[in-house]
């Protein structure tokens, strides 16, 4: 019997839920970035360095997926709002942007603050 890889479904997030995750996302992203920089500065074996960096990125991606969010590239995350995506990128300190489902990162626009 073979097991299939776990593929969690994306969750629908409200803006406050995303905001609550930002400090934690910043921490895990900063940690991963520091590890990657250290590897790039210290590792003399290029293939070994690449494998170690890929392992760090893979762990970061898996962690984001477990939240129900959608990692787009290292340190960029989309959160489904039910009508579009909230879009966060390290080192943004809040959720400042969103984009329509079909537009992707290039379609990011600033979230209007409600009065």
N, C-alpha and C positions, 0 to 999 in steps of 0.2 A: 504494500500500500504506500503510495507516495503522497506527501502532503503538499498542498498548494501554498504559495507565499501569501502571507496575510496582506490584504489590501483594504484598509479601512475606508469607509465612505466618508466623503467630505461632510462636514458639519455646517449648519447655518449659524452664523455668529451675528450678534448685535454689536454695535460699536463699543459699548462698555465692556463686553466680553473680550474683545480684541485688546482694548486698552489695558485690561487687567493682565494680559499675557506679555505685553511689551517689555516690562523689566526683566522677566525671565528669558525672553527671546534675546534681549540685548546681552544678557549674561552668557548664555550658551554660545551665542555668535562671537562675542569677544573672546571667550575661551578658545573656541575653534580657530579663530583668526590668529591668536597668539601662538597656538601650537603649530599652525601652518607656517607662520613666519619663522619660528625657531627651527623647524625642519629645513626650510629653504636656506637658512643661514648656516646650519650645522652639518647637514647630511652631504657627504661627498659622493655617494653613489646615487646618481640621478634616478635610476629605476626604483631603487629602494625608497627614495624621497617621494617619488610619485605615488607609490603604493601606500605609503603612510598618509600622505595628504588625501588620497582617495578614501581611505578608511575613515578619516576624520569627517570628511564631507558626507560620506554615506551615513555615518552615525547621526550627524546633524539632520540630514534629510529624513531618516527614519523617525527621529524624535519629533519633528514637525508633523509628519504624517500621522503619528499617534495622537496628536492633538485634534485631528480632523481638519487641519489646515492643508494648504497646497503649496509645497515648496516649488519655486519656479527656477531658481538657480541658487548657488550658495549665497545665503544671507538675504534672499528676497522671498517673501511669503505672501500668498493670496489667501484671503478669508472670505468665503462665500457669505454674502449678506442676504441672499434670497432673491435679489434683483440685479446685483453686480458683485464685484469683488472689492473689499477693502484691500489695499496693497501696502505692505510694510517692507522697508529695506533697511538693513543695518547700516549706519547707527542712528536711524531716526528714533527720537525719544517718545513719539506718540504715533497715532495712526492719522497721517495727514492726507493720504491720497486714496482714491478709489478708481476703478476703471470698469468699463462694460465687459461682459464676458468675452466677446469676440475681438476686443481691441488689444488686450494684453498690456504689457508694460508701457509701450509707446503711447497708449491712450490714457495714461494716468492723468488725473486732474485733482486739484486741491479740493478737499472736503470743505464745504461751506459750513461755517459754525451757525448753529441755530440761535436765534436771538431770544 
